[in-house]
Amino acid sequence: MNTPLDLVVAHFYEHSDKIRMLYSADSEFRSLCEDYYMSRENVDRIREAILETRQDELEFEHLSFALEKEILQYVRRVK
């Protein structure tokens, strides 16, 4: 996503000519496009954070499993 106009044109490509005209001539429409752009950026940032958190969760889950196995090995050695 480069600019609000780029994003809106890409999303509504079948209306690109009207969008470009409105964006350059209508401040209310331009503001609407900028709000949409900010909203999409926030969605993307939240998705990325969720993916990173999920990846961290999986890594700790694997570590916990490995440690559980190691604990059991120690416990089984004691008679």
mmCIF file of the N, C-alpha and C atoms, coordinates in Angstrom:
data_MODEL
# 
_entry.id   MODEL 
# 
loop_
_atom_site.group_PDB 
_atom_site.id 
_atom_site.type_symbol 
_atom_site.label_atom_id 
_atom_site.label_alt_id 
_atom_site.label_comp_id 
_atom_site.label_asym_id 
_atom_site.label_entity_id 
_atom_site.label_seq_id 
_atom_site.pdbx_PDB_ins_code 
_atom_site.Cartn_x 
_atom_site.Cartn_y 
_atom_site.Cartn_z 
_atom_site.occupancy 
_atom_site.B_iso_or_equiv 
_atom_site.pdbx_formal_charge 
_atom_site.auth_seq_id 
_atom_site.auth_comp_id 
_atom_site.auth_asym_id 
_atom_site.auth_atom_id 
_atom_site.pdbx_PDB_model_num 
ATOM 1   N N  . MET A 1 1  ? 0.836   -1.184  0.000   1.00 0.00 ? 1  MET A N  1 
ATOM 2   C CA . MET A 1 1  ? 0.000   0.000   0.000   1.00 0.00 ? 1  MET A CA 1 
ATOM 3   C C  . MET A 1 1  ? 0.879   1.246   0.000   1.00 0.00 ? 1  MET A C  1 
ATOM 4   N N  . ASN A 1 2  ? 0.884   1.954   -1.083  1.00 0.00 ? 2  ASN A N  1 
ATOM 5   C CA . ASN A 1 2  ? 1.728   3.142   -1.183  1.00 0.00 ? 2  ASN A CA 1 
ATOM 6   C C  . ASN A 1 2  ? 1.045   4.385   -0.641  1.00 0.00 ? 2  ASN A C  1 
ATOM 7   N N  . THR A 1 3  ? -0.086  4.722   -1.214  1.00 0.00 ? 3  THR A N  1 
ATOM 8   C CA . THR A 1 3  ? -0.826  5.909   -0.783  1.00 0.00 ? 3  THR A CA 1 
ATOM 9   C C  . THR A 1 3  ? -2.295  5.528   -0.641  1.00 0.00 ? 3  THR A C  1 
ATOM 10  N N  . PRO A 1 4  ? -3.070  6.380   0.023   1.00 0.00 ? 4  PRO A N  1 
ATOM 11  C CA . PRO A 1 4  ? -4.507  6.103   0.099   1.00 0.00 ? 4  PRO A CA 1 
ATOM 12  C C  . PRO A 1 4  ? -5.139  5.955   -1.290  1.00 0.00 ? 4  PRO A C  1 
ATOM 13  N N  . LEU A 1 5  ? -4.744  6.805   -2.199  1.00 0.00 ? 5  LEU A N  1 
ATOM 14  C CA . LEU A 1 5  ? -5.306  6.730   -3.552  1.00 0.00 ? 5  LEU A CA 1 
ATOM 15  C C  . LEU A 1 5  ? -4.937  5.408   -4.214  1.00 0.00 ? 5  LEU A C  1 
ATOM 16  N N  . ASP A 1 6  ? -3.679  5.003   -4.114  1.00 0.00 ? 6  ASP A N  1 
ATOM 17  C CA . ASP A 1 6  ? -3.249  3.725   -4.703  1.00 0.00 ? 6  ASP A CA 1 
ATOM 18  C C  . ASP A 1 6  ? -4.068  2.561   -4.158  1.00 0.00 ? 6  ASP A C  1 
ATOM 19  N N  . LEU A 1 7  ? -4.275  2.549   -2.852  1.00 0.00 ? 7  LEU A N  1 
ATOM 20  C CA . LEU A 1 7  ? -5.013  1.461   -2.220  1.00 0.00 ? 7  LEU A CA 1 
ATOM 21  C C  . LEU A 1 7  ? -6.457  1.416   -2.707  1.00 0.00 ? 7  LEU A C  1 
ATOM 22  N N  . VAL A 1 8  ? -7.108  2.557   -2.722  1.00 0.00 ? 8  VAL A N  1 
ATOM 23  C CA . VAL A 1 8  ? -8.515  2.599   -3.135  1.00 0.00 ? 8  VAL A CA 1 
ATOM 24  C C  . VAL A 1 8  ? -8.647  2.250   -4.617  1.00 0.00 ? 8  VAL A C  1 
ATOM 25  N N  . VAL A 1 9  ? -7.770  2.761   -5.435  1.00 0.00 ? 9  VAL A N  1 
ATOM 26  C CA . VAL A 1 9  ? -7.807  2.432   -6.864  1.00 0.00 ? 9  VAL A CA 1 
ATOM 27  C C  . VAL A 1 9  ? -7.585  0.933   -7.066  1.00 0.00 ? 9  VAL A C  1 
ATOM 28  N N  . ALA A 1 10 ? -6.643  0.364   -6.347  1.00 0.00 ? 10 ALA A N  1 
ATOM 29  C CA . ALA A 1 10 ? -6.376  -1.070  -6.484  1.00 0.00 ? 10 ALA A CA 1 
ATOM 30  C C  . ALA A 1 10 ? -7.571  -1.900  -6.034  1.00 0.00 ? 10 ALA A C  1 
ATOM 31  N N  . HIS A 1 11 ? -8.236  -1.457  -4.990  1.00 0.00 ? 11 HIS A N  1 
ATOM 32  C CA . HIS A 1 11 ? -9.362  -2.221  -4.460  1.00 0.00 ? 11 HIS A CA 1 
ATOM 33  C C  . HIS A 1 11 ? -10.617 -2.077  -5.328  1.00 0.00 ? 11 HIS A C  1 
ATOM 34  N N  . PHE A 1 12 ? -10.820 -0.900  -5.852  1.00 0.00 ? 12 PHE A N  1 
ATOM 35  C CA . PHE A 1 12 ? -11.995 -0.618  -6.690  1.00 0.00 ? 12 PHE A CA 1 
ATOM 36  C C  . PHE A 1 12 ? -11.556 -0.260  -8.104  1.00 0.00 ? 12 PHE A C  1 
ATOM 37  N N  . TYR A 1 13 ? -10.729 -1.116  -8.680  1.00 0.00 ? 13 TYR A N  1 
ATOM 38  C CA . TYR A 1 13 ? -10.093 -0.807  -9.968  1.00 0.00 ? 13 TYR A CA 1 
ATOM 39  C C  . TYR A 1 13 ? -11.093 -0.518  -11.084 1.00 0.00 ? 13 TYR A C  1 
ATOM 40  N N  . GLU A 1 14 ? -12.290 -1.091  -10.997 1.00 0.00 ? 14 GLU A N  1 
ATOM 41  C CA . GLU A 1 14 ? -13.278 -0.850  -12.051 1.00 0.00 ? 14 GLU A CA 1 
ATOM 42  C C  . GLU A 1 14 ? -13.809 0.589   -12.032 1.00 0.00 ? 14 GLU A C  1 
ATOM 43  N N  . HIS A 1 15 ? -13.519 1.313   -10.927 1.00 0.00 ? 15 HIS A N  1 
ATOM 44  C CA . HIS A 1 15 ? -13.956 2.715   -10.806 1.00 0.00 ? 15 HIS A CA 1 
ATOM 45  C C  . HIS A 1 15 ? -12.764 3.668   -10.719 1.00 0.00 ? 15 HIS A C  1 
ATOM 46  N N  . SER A 1 16 ? -11.632 3.228   -11.191 1.00 0.00 ? 16 SER A N  1 
ATOM 47  C CA . SER A 1 16 ? -10.407 3.990   -10.979 1.00 0.00 ? 16 SER A CA 1 
ATOM 48  C C  . SER A 1 16 ? -10.457 5.422   -11.529 1.00 0.00 ? 16 SER A C  1 
ATOM 49  N N  . ASP A 1 17 ? -11.062 5.614   -12.677 1.00 0.00 ? 17 ASP A N  1 
ATOM 50  C CA . ASP A 1 17 ? -11.131 6.973   -13.238 1.00 0.00 ? 17 ASP A CA 1 
ATOM 51  C C  . ASP A 1 17 ? -11.938 7.903   -12.338 1.00 0.00 ? 17 ASP A C  1 
ATOM 52  N N  . LYS A 1 18 ? -13.106 7.454   -11.897 1.00 0.00 ? 18 LYS A N  1 
ATOM 53  C CA . LYS A 1 18 ? -13.941 8.271   -11.010 1.00 0.00 ? 18 LYS A CA 1 
ATOM 54  C C  . LYS A 1 18 ? -13.244 8.519   -9.680  1.00 0.00 ? 18 LYS A C  1 
ATOM 55  N N  . ILE A 1 19 ? -12.587 7.487   -9.168  1.00 0.00 ? 19 ILE A N  1 
ATOM 56  C CA . ILE A 1 19 ? -11.888 7.620   -7.889  1.00 0.00 ? 19 ILE A CA 1 
ATOM 57  C C  . ILE A 1 19 ? -10.794 8.669   -7.991  1.00 0.00 ? 19 ILE A C  1 
ATOM 58  N N  . ARG A 1 20 ? -10.004 8.621   -9.051  1.00 0.00 ? 20 ARG A N  1 
ATOM 59  C CA . ARG A 1 20 ? -8.936  9.613   -9.235  1.00 0.00 ? 20 ARG A CA 1 
ATOM 60  C C  . ARG A 1 20 ? -9.504  11.026  -9.338  1.00 0.00 ? 20 ARG A C  1 
ATOM 61  N N  . MET A 1 21 ? -10.613 11.166  -10.062 1.00 0.00 ? 21 MET A N  1 
ATOM 62  C CA . MET A 1 21 ? -11.242 12.477  -10.209 1.00 0.00 ? 21 MET A CA 1 
ATOM 63  C C  . MET A 1 21 ? -11.763 12.979  -8.863  1.00 0.00 ? 21 MET A C  1 
ATOM 64  N N  . LEU A 1 22 ? -12.470 12.102  -8.132  1.00 0.00 ? 22 LEU A N  1 
ATOM 65  C CA . LEU A 1 22 ? -13.012 12.498  -6.831  1.00 0.00 ? 22 LEU A CA 1 
ATOM 66  C C  . LEU A 1 22 ? -11.897 12.809  -5.835  1.00 0.00 ? 22 LEU A C  1 
ATOM 67  N N  . TYR A 1 23 ? -10.865 12.016  -5.849  1.00 0.00 ? 23 TYR A N  1 
ATOM 68  C CA . TYR A 1 23 ? -9.759  12.198  -4.912  1.00 0.00 ? 23 TYR A CA 1 
ATOM 69  C C  . TYR A 1 23 ? -9.094  13.562  -5.101  1.00 0.00 ? 23 TYR A C  1 
ATOM 70  N N  . SER A 1 24 ? -8.948  13.967  -6.345  1.00 0.00 ? 24 SER A N  1 
ATOM 71  C CA . SER A 1 24 ? -8.292  15.254  -6.598  1.00 0.00 ? 24 SER A CA 1 
ATOM 72  C C  . SER A 1 24 ? -9.224  16.446  -6.394  1.00 0.00 ? 24 SER A C  1 
ATOM 73  N N  . ALA A 1 25 ? -10.535 16.230  -6.502  1.00 0.00 ? 25 ALA A N  1 
ATOM 74  C CA . ALA A 1 25 ? -11.459 17.363  -6.464  1.00 0.00 ? 25 ALA A CA 1 
ATOM 75  C C  . ALA A 1 25 ? -12.268 17.484  -5.175  1.00 0.00 ? 25 ALA A C  1 
ATOM 76  N N  . ASP A 1 26 ? -12.388 16.403  -4.409  1.00 0.00 ? 26 ASP A N  1 
ATOM 77  C CA . ASP A 1 26 ? -13.315 16.396  -3.277  1.00 0.00 ? 26 ASP A CA 1 
ATOM 78  C C  . ASP A 1 26 ? -12.572 16.052  -1.985  1.00 0.00 ? 26 ASP A C  1 
ATOM 79  N N  . SER A 1 27 ? -12.434 17.042  -1.108  1.00 0.00 ? 27 SER A N  1 
ATOM 80  C CA . SER A 1 27 ? -11.679 16.829  0.130   1.00 0.00 ? 27 SER A CA 1 
ATOM 81  C C  . SER A 1 27 ? -12.363 15.825  1.055   1.00 0.00 ? 27 SER A C  1 
ATOM 82  N N  . GLU A 1 28 ? -13.679 15.765  1.027   1.00 0.00 ? 28 GLU A N  1 
ATOM 83  C CA . GLU A 1 28 ? -14.394 14.796  1.857   1.00 0.00 ? 28 GLU A CA 1 
ATOM 84  C C  . GLU A 1 28 ? -14.108 13.358  1.375   1.00 0.00 ? 28 GLU A C  1 
ATOM 85  N N  . PHE A 1 29 ? -14.107 13.166  0.063   1.00 0.00 ? 29 PHE A N  1 
ATOM 86  C CA . PHE A 1 29 ? -13.788 11.855  -0.487  1.00 0.00 ? 29 PHE A CA 1 
ATOM 87  C C  . PHE A 1 29 ? -12.331 11.488  -0.191  1.00 0.00 ? 29 PHE A C  1 
ATOM 88  N N  . ARG A 1 30 ? -11.442 12.461  -0.336  1.00 0.00 ? 30 ARG A N  1 
ATOM 89  C CA . ARG A 1 30 ? -10.024 12.234  -0.051  1.00 0.00 ? 30 ARG A CA 1 
ATOM 90  C C  . ARG A 1 30 ? -9.849  11.826  1.412   1.00 0.00 ? 30 ARG A C  1 
ATOM 91  N N  . SER A 1 31 ? -10.556 12.476  2.315   1.00 0.00 ? 31 SER A N  1 
ATOM 92  C CA . SER A 1 31 ? -10.500 12.136  3.736   1.00 0.00 ? 31 SER A CA 1 
ATOM 93  C C  . SER A 1 31 ? -11.035 10.722  3.983   1.00 0.00 ? 31 SER A C  1 
ATOM 94  N N  . LEU A 1 32 ? -12.098 10.371  3.289   1.00 0.00 ? 32 LEU A N  1 
ATOM 95  C CA . LEU A 1 32 ? -12.647 9.028   3.381   1.00 0.00 ? 32 LEU A CA 1 
ATOM 96  C C  . LEU A 1 32 ? -11.620 7.988   2.937   1.00 0.00 ? 32 LEU A C  1 
ATOM 97  N N  . CYS A 1 33 ? -10.930 8.268   1.855   1.00 0.00 ? 33 CYS A N  1 
ATOM 98  C CA . CYS A 1 33 ? -9.884  7.361   1.360   1.00 0.00 ? 33 CYS A CA 1 
ATOM 99  C C  . CYS A 1 33 ? -8.729  7.256   2.351   1.00 0.00 ? 33 CYS A C  1 
ATOM 100 N N  . GLU A 1 34 ? -8.363  8.364   2.956   1.00 0.00 ? 34 GLU A N  1 
ATOM 101 C CA . GLU A 1 34 ? -7.276  8.355   3.938   1.00 0.00 ? 34 GLU A CA 1 
ATOM 102 C C  . GLU A 1 34 ? -7.671  7.558   5.181   1.00 0.00 ? 34 GLU A C  1 
ATOM 103 N N  . ASP A 1 35 ? -8.922  7.694   5.609   1.00 0.00 ? 35 ASP A N  1 
ATOM 104 C CA . ASP A 1 35 ? -9.410  6.904   6.741   1.00 0.00 ? 35 ASP A CA 1 
ATOM 105 C C  . ASP A 1 35 ? -9.401  5.411   6.409   1.00 0.00 ? 35 ASP A C  1 
ATOM 106 N N  . TYR A 1 36 ? -9.807  5.073   5.205   1.00 0.00 ? 36 TYR A N  1 
ATOM 107 C CA . TYR A 1 36 ? -9.801  3.679   4.764   1.00 0.00 ? 36 TYR A CA 1 
ATOM 108 C C  . TYR A 1 36 ? -8.367  3.140   4.765   1.00 0.00 ? 36 TYR A C  1 
ATOM 109 N N  . TYR A 1 37 ? -7.458  3.924   4.260   1.00 0.00 ? 37 TYR A N  1 
ATOM 110 C CA . TYR A 1 37 ? -6.049  3.544   4.216   1.00 0.00 ? 37 TYR A CA 1 
ATOM 111 C C  . TYR A 1 37 ? -5.517  3.266   5.626   1.00 0.00 ? 37 TYR A C  1 
ATOM 112 N N  . MET A 1 38 ? -5.807  4.162   6.555   1.00 0.00 ? 38 MET A N  1 
ATOM 113 C CA . MET A 1 38 ? -5.360  3.989   7.940   1.00 0.00 ? 38 MET A CA 1 
ATOM 114 C C  . MET A 1 38 ? -5.968  2.726   8.549   1.00 0.00 ? 38 MET A C  1 
ATOM 115 N N  . SER A 1 39 ? -7.226  2.497   8.265   1.00 0.00 ? 39 SER A N  1 
ATOM 116 C CA . SER A 1 39 ? -7.905  1.317   8.772   1.00 0.00 ? 39 SER A CA 1 
ATOM 117 C C  . SER A 1 39 ? -7.247  0.041   8.261   1.00 0.00 ? 39 SER A C  1 
ATOM 118 N N  . ARG A 1 40 ? -6.952  0.004   6.967   1.00 0.00 ? 40 ARG A N  1 
ATOM 119 C CA . ARG A 1 40 ? -6.311  -1.180  6.385   1.00 0.00 ? 40 ARG A CA 1 
ATOM 120 C C  . ARG A 1 40 ? -4.900  -1.370  6.940   1.00 0.00 ? 40 ARG A C  1 
ATOM 121 N N  . GLU A 1 41 ? -4.181  -0.289  7.159   1.00 0.00 ? 41 GLU A N  1 
ATOM 122 C CA . GLU A 1 41 ? -2.842  -0.392  7.753   1.00 0.00 ? 41 GLU A CA 1 
ATOM 123 C C  . GLU A 1 41 ? -2.926  -0.994  9.151   1.00 0.00 ? 41 GLU A C  1 
ATOM 124 N N  . ASN A 1 42 ? -3.925  -0.571  9.923   1.00 0.00 ? 42 ASN A N  1 
ATOM 125 C CA . ASN A 1 42 ? -4.099  -1.124  11.267  1.00 0.00 ? 42 ASN A CA 1 
ATOM 126 C C  . ASN A 1 42 ? -4.440  -2.607  11.214  1.00 0.00 ? 42 ASN A C  1 
ATOM 127 N N  . VAL A 1 43 ? -5.299  -2.994  10.300  1.00 0.00 ? 43 VAL A N  1 
ATOM 128 C CA . VAL A 1 43 ? -5.632  -4.416  10.135  1.00 0.00 ? 43 VAL A CA 1 
ATOM 129 C C  . VAL A 1 43 ? -4.371  -5.207  9.813   1.00 0.00 ? 43 VAL A C  1 
ATOM 130 N N  . ASP A 1 44 ? -3.585  -4.713  8.895   1.00 0.00 ? 44 ASP A N  1 
ATOM 131 C CA . ASP A 1 44 ? -2.354  -5.409  8.507   1.00 0.00 ? 44 ASP A CA 1 
ATOM 132 C C  . ASP A 1 44 ? -1.377  -5.517  9.677   1.00 0.00 ? 44 ASP A C  1 
ATOM 133 N N  . ARG A 1 45 ? -1.239  -4.441  10.440  1.00 0.00 ? 45 ARG A N  1 
ATOM 134 C CA . ARG A 1 45 ? -0.321  -4.437  11.577  1.00 0.00 ? 45 ARG A CA 1 
ATOM 135 C C  . ARG A 1 45 ? -0.797  -5.427  12.657  1.00 0.00 ? 45 ARG A C  1 
ATOM 136 N N  . ILE A 1 46 ? -2.096  -5.450  12.910  1.00 0.00 ? 46 ILE A N  1 
ATOM 137 C CA . ILE A 1 46 ? -2.644  -6.373  13.909  1.00 0.00 ? 46 ILE A CA 1 
ATOM 138 C C  . ILE A 1 46 ? -2.471  -7.813  13.444  1.00 0.00 ? 46 ILE A C  1 
ATOM 139 N N  . ARG A 1 47 ? -2.743  -8.077  12.180  1.00 0.00 ? 47 ARG A N  1 
ATOM 140 C CA . ARG A 1 47 ? -2.539  -9.435  11.644  1.00 0.00 ? 47 ARG A CA 1 
ATOM 141 C C  . ARG A 1 47 ? -1.096  -9.886  11.814  1.00 0.00 ? 47 ARG A C  1 
ATOM 142 N N  . GLU A 1 48 ? -0.176  -8.993  11.512  1.00 0.00 ? 48 GLU A N  1 
ATOM 143 C CA . GLU A 1 48 ? 1.239   -9.324  11.636  1.00 0.00 ? 48 GLU A CA 1 
ATOM 144 C C  . GLU A 1 48 ? 1.595   -9.614  13.092  1.00 0.00 ? 48 GLU A C  1 
ATOM 145 N N  . ALA A 1 49 ? 1.072   -8.807  14.011  1.00 0.00 ? 49 ALA A N  1 
ATOM 146 C CA . ALA A 1 49 ? 1.345   -9.029  15.436  1.00 0.00 ? 49 ALA A CA 1 
ATOM 147 C C  . ALA A 1 49 ? 0.763   -10.362 15.898  1.00 0.00 ? 49 ALA A C  1 
ATOM 148 N N  . ILE A 1 50 ? -0.418  -10.693 15.417  1.00 0.00 ? 50 ILE A N  1 
ATOM 149 C CA . ILE A 1 50 ? -1.040  -11.966 15.776  1.00 0.00 ? 50 ILE A CA 1 
ATOM 150 C C  . ILE A 1 50 ? -0.202  -13.121 15.259  1.00 0.00 ? 50 ILE A C  1 
ATOM 151 N N  . LEU A 1 51 ? 0.267   -13.021 14.034  1.00 0.00 ? 51 LEU A N  1 
ATOM 152 C CA . LEU A 1 51 ? 1.102   -14.087 13.470  1.00 0.00 ? 51 LEU A CA 1 
ATOM 153 C C  . LEU A 1 51 ? 2.397   -14.249 14.258  1.00 0.00 ? 51 LEU A C  1 
ATOM 154 N N  . GLU A 1 52 ? 3.010   -13.136 14.623  1.00 0.00 ? 52 GLU A N  1 
ATOM 155 C CA . GLU A 1 52 ? 4.238   -13.205 15.408  1.00 0.00 ? 52 GLU A CA 1 
ATOM 156 C C  . GLU A 1 52 ? 3.962   -13.830 16.766  1.00 0.00 ? 52 GLU A C  1 
ATOM 157 N N  . THR A 1 53 ? 2.848   -13.434 17.398  1.00 0.00 ? 53 THR A N  1 
ATOM 158 C CA . THR A 1 53 ? 2.481   -13.989 18.696  1.00 0.00 ? 53 THR A CA 1 
ATOM 159 C C  . THR A 1 53 ? 2.208   -15.477 18.578  1.00 0.00 ? 53 THR A C  1 
ATOM 160 N N  . ARG A 1 54 ? 1.524   -15.883 17.535  1.00 0.00 ? 54 ARG A N  1 
ATOM 161 C CA . ARG A 1 54 ? 1.226   -17.302 17.325  1.00 0.00 ? 54 ARG A CA 1 
ATOM 162 C C  . ARG A 1 54 ? 2.521   -18.089 17.118  1.00 0.00 ? 54 ARG A C  1 
ATOM 163 N N  . GLN A 1 55 ? 3.443   -17.528 16.374  1.00 0.00 ? 55 GLN A N  1 
ATOM 164 C CA . GLN A 1 55 ? 4.722   -18.189 16.146  1.00 0.00 ? 55 GLN A CA 1 
ATOM 165 C C  . GLN A 1 55 ? 5.480   -18.340 17.468  1.00 0.00 ? 55 GLN A C  1 
ATOM 166 N N  . ASP A 1 56 ? 5.490   -17.289 18.291  1.00 0.00 ? 56 ASP A N  1 
ATOM 167 C CA . ASP A 1 56 ? 6.126   -17.364 19.607  1.00 0.00 ? 56 ASP A CA 1 
ATOM 168 C C  . ASP A 1 56 ? 5.450   -18.432 20.462  1.00 0.00 ? 56 ASP A C  1 
ATOM 169 N N  . GLU A 1 57 ? 4.123   -18.468 20.418  1.00 0.00 ? 57 GLU A N  1 
ATOM 170 C CA . GLU A 1 57 ? 3.373   -19.456 21.186  1.00 0.00 ? 57 GLU A CA 1 
ATOM 171 C C  . GLU A 1 57 ? 3.778   -20.883 20.785  1.00 0.00 ? 57 GLU A C  1 
ATOM 172 N N  . LEU A 1 58 ? 3.877   -21.119 19.489  1.00 0.00 ? 58 LEU A N  1 
ATOM 173 C CA . LEU A 1 58 ? 4.263   -22.443 19.009  1.00 0.00 ? 58 LEU A CA 1 
ATOM 174 C C  . LEU A 1 58 ? 5.681   -22.814 19.435  1.00 0.00 ? 58 LEU A C  1 
ATOM 175 N N  . GLU A 1 59 ? 6.588   -21.856 19.392  1.00 0.00 ? 59 GLU A N  1 
ATOM 176 C CA . GLU A 1 59 ? 7.952   -22.125 19.818  1.00 0.00 ? 59 GLU A CA 1 
ATOM 177 C C  . GLU A 1 59 ? 8.003   -22.508 21.296  1.00 0.00 ? 59 GLU A C  1 
ATOM 178 N N  . PHE A 1 60 ? 7.254   -21.783 22.131  1.00 0.00 ? 60 PHE A N  1 
ATOM 179 C CA . PHE A 1 60 ? 7.228   -22.110 23.553  1.00 0.00 ? 60 PHE A CA 1 
ATOM 180 C C  . PHE A 1 60 ? 6.506   -23.429 23.806  1.00 0.00 ? 60 PHE A C  1 
ATOM 181 N N  . GLU A 1 61 ? 5.509   -23.724 22.998  1.00 0.00 ? 61 GLU A N  1 
ATOM 182 C CA . GLU A 1 61 ? 4.819   -25.007 23.117  1.00 0.00 ? 61 GLU A CA 1 
ATOM 183 C C  . GLU A 1 61 ? 5.791   -26.151 22.829  1.00 0.00 ? 61 GLU A C  1 
ATOM 184 N N  . HIS A 1 62 ? 6.593   -26.018 21.789  1.00 0.00 ? 62 HIS A N  1 
ATOM 185 C CA . HIS A 1 62 ? 7.590   -27.041 21.464  1.00 0.00 ? 62 HIS A CA 1 
ATOM 186 C C  . HIS A 1 62 ? 8.650   -27.152 22.567  1.00 0.00 ? 62 HIS A C  1 
ATOM 187 N N  . LEU A 1 63 ? 9.080   -26.015 23.078  1.00 0.00 ? 63 LEU A N  1 
ATOM 188 C CA . LEU A 1 63 ? 10.061  -26.018 24.161  1.00 0.00 ? 63 LEU A CA 1 
ATOM 189 C C  . LEU A 1 63 ? 9.480   -26.712 25.393  1.00 0.00 ? 63 LEU A C  1 
ATOM 190 N N  . SER A 1 64 ? 8.234   -26.395 25.726  1.00 0.00 ? 64 SER A N  1 
ATOM 191 C CA . SER A 1 64 ? 7.588   -27.027 26.882  1.00 0.00 ? 64 SER A CA 1 
ATOM 192 C C  . SER A 1 64 ? 7.513   -28.536 26.707  1.00 0.00 ? 64 SER A C  1 
ATOM 193 N N  . PHE A 1 65 ? 7.165   -28.975 25.518  1.00 0.00 ? 65 PHE A N  1 
ATOM 194 C CA . PHE A 1 65 ? 7.077   -30.412 25.245  1.00 0.00 ? 65 PHE A CA 1 
ATOM 195 C C  . PHE A 1 65 ? 8.445   -31.079 25.413  1.00 0.00 ? 65 PHE A C  1 
ATOM 196 N N  . ALA A 1 66 ? 9.478   -30.449 24.888  1.00 0.00 ? 66 ALA A N  1 
ATOM 197 C CA . ALA A 1 66 ? 10.833  -30.995 25.017  1.00 0.00 ? 66 ALA A CA 1 
ATOM 198 C C  . ALA A 1 66 ? 11.243  -31.050 26.485  1.00 0.00 ? 66 ALA A C  1 
ATOM 199 N N  . LEU A 1 67 ? 10.902  -30.024 27.255  1.00 0.00 ? 67 LEU A N  1 
ATOM 200 C CA . LEU A 1 67 ? 11.245  -30.016 28.679  1.00 0.00 ? 67 LEU A CA 1 
ATOM 201 C C  . LEU A 1 67 ? 10.455  -31.071 29.446  1.00 0.00 ? 67 LEU A C  1 
ATOM 202 N N  . GLU A 1 68 ? 9.199   -31.288 29.066  1.00 0.00 ? 68 GLU A N  1 
ATOM 203 C CA . GLU A 1 68 ? 8.396   -32.348 29.688  1.00 0.00 ? 68 GLU A CA 1 
ATOM 204 C C  . GLU A 1 68 ? 9.061   -33.706 29.483  1.00 0.00 ? 68 GLU A C  1 
ATOM 205 N N  . LYS A 1 69 ? 9.517   -33.944 28.267  1.00 0.00 ? 69 LYS A N  1 
ATOM 206 C CA . LYS A 1 69 ? 10.197  -35.209 27.977  1.00 0.00 ? 69 LYS A CA 1 
ATOM 207 C C  . LYS A 1 69 ? 11.455  -35.354 28.834  1.00 0.00 ? 69 LYS A C  1 
ATOM 208 N N  . GLU A 1 70 ? 12.204  -34.277 28.953  1.00 0.00 ? 70 GLU A N  1 
ATOM 209 C CA . GLU A 1 70 ? 13.433  -34.319 29.739  1.00 0.00 ? 70 GLU A CA 1 
ATOM 210 C C  . GLU A 1 70 ? 13.130  -34.550 31.219  1.00 0.00 ? 70 GLU A C  1 
ATOM 211 N N  . ILE A 1 71 ? 12.097  -33.928 31.743  1.00 0.00 ? 71 ILE A N  1 
ATOM 212 C CA . ILE A 1 71 ? 11.691  -34.139 33.141  1.00 0.00 ? 71 ILE A CA 1 
ATOM 213 C C  . ILE A 1 71 ? 11.339  -35.605 33.366  1.00 0.00 ? 71 ILE A C  1 
ATOM 214 N N  . LEU A 1 72 ? 10.556  -36.178 32.443  1.00 0.00 ? 72 LEU A N  1 
ATOM 215 C CA . LEU A 1 72 ? 10.182  -37.591 32.572  1.00 0.00 ? 72 LEU A CA 1 
ATOM 216 C C  . LEU A 1 72 ? 11.404  -38.501 32.535  1.00 0.00 ? 72 LEU A C  1 
ATOM 217 N N  . GLN A 1 73 ? 12.384  -38.170 31.708  1.00 0.00 ? 73 GLN A N  1 
ATOM 218 C CA . GLN A 1 73 ? 13.612  -38.965 31.653  1.00 0.00 ? 73 GLN A CA 1 
ATOM 219 C C  . GLN A 1 73 ? 14.318  -38.962 33.009  1.00 0.00 ? 73 GLN A C  1 
ATOM 220 N N  . TYR A 1 74 ? 14.389  -37.791 33.647  1.00 0.00 ? 74 TYR A N  1 
ATOM 221 C CA . TYR A 1 74 ? 15.008  -37.695 34.954  1.00 0.00 ? 74 TYR A CA 1 
ATOM 222 C C  . TYR A 1 74 ? 14.225  -38.509 35.984  1.00 0.00 ? 74 TYR A C  1 
ATOM 223 N N  . VAL A 1 75 ? 12.894  -38.341 35.962  1.00 0.00 ? 75 VAL A N  1 
ATOM 224 C CA . VAL A 1 75 ? 12.048  -39.031 36.933  1.00 0.00 ? 75 VAL A CA 1 
ATOM 225 C C  . VAL A 1 75 ? 12.171  -40.542 36.771  1.00 0.00 ? 75 VAL A C  1 
ATOM 226 N N  . ARG A 1 76 ? 12.229  -41.033 35.571  1.00 0.00 ? 76 ARG A N  1 
ATOM 227 C CA . ARG A 1 76 ? 12.297  -42.478 35.313  1.00 0.00 ? 76 ARG A CA 1 
ATOM 228 C C  . ARG A 1 76 ? 13.654  -43.077 35.729  1.00 0.00 ? 76 ARG A C  1 
ATOM 229 N N  . ARG A 1 77 ? 14.693  -42.252 35.793  1.00 0.00 ? 77 ARG A N  1 
ATOM 230 C CA . ARG A 1 77 ? 16.006  -42.762 36.178  1.00 0.00 ? 77 ARG A CA 1 
ATOM 231 C C  . ARG A 1 77 ? 16.091  -43.006 37.692  1.00 0.00 ? 77 ARG A C  1 
ATOM 232 N N  . VAL A 1 78 ? 15.250  -42.308 38.449  1.00 0.00 ? 78 VAL A N  1 
ATOM 233 C CA . VAL A 1 78 ? 15.283  -42.456 39.910  1.00 0.00 ? 78 VAL A CA 1 
ATOM 234 C C  . VAL A 1 78 ? 14.482  -43.683 40.293  1.00 0.00 ? 78 VAL A C  1 
ATOM 235 N N  . LYS A 1 79 ? 15.101  -44.561 41.148  1.00 0.00 ? 79 LYS A N  1 
ATOM 236 C CA . LYS A 1 79 ? 14.410  -45.806 41.549  1.00 0.00 ? 79 LYS A CA 1 
ATOM 237 C C  . LYS A 1 79 ? 14.005  -45.758 42.979  1.00 0.00 ? 79 LYS A C  1 
# 
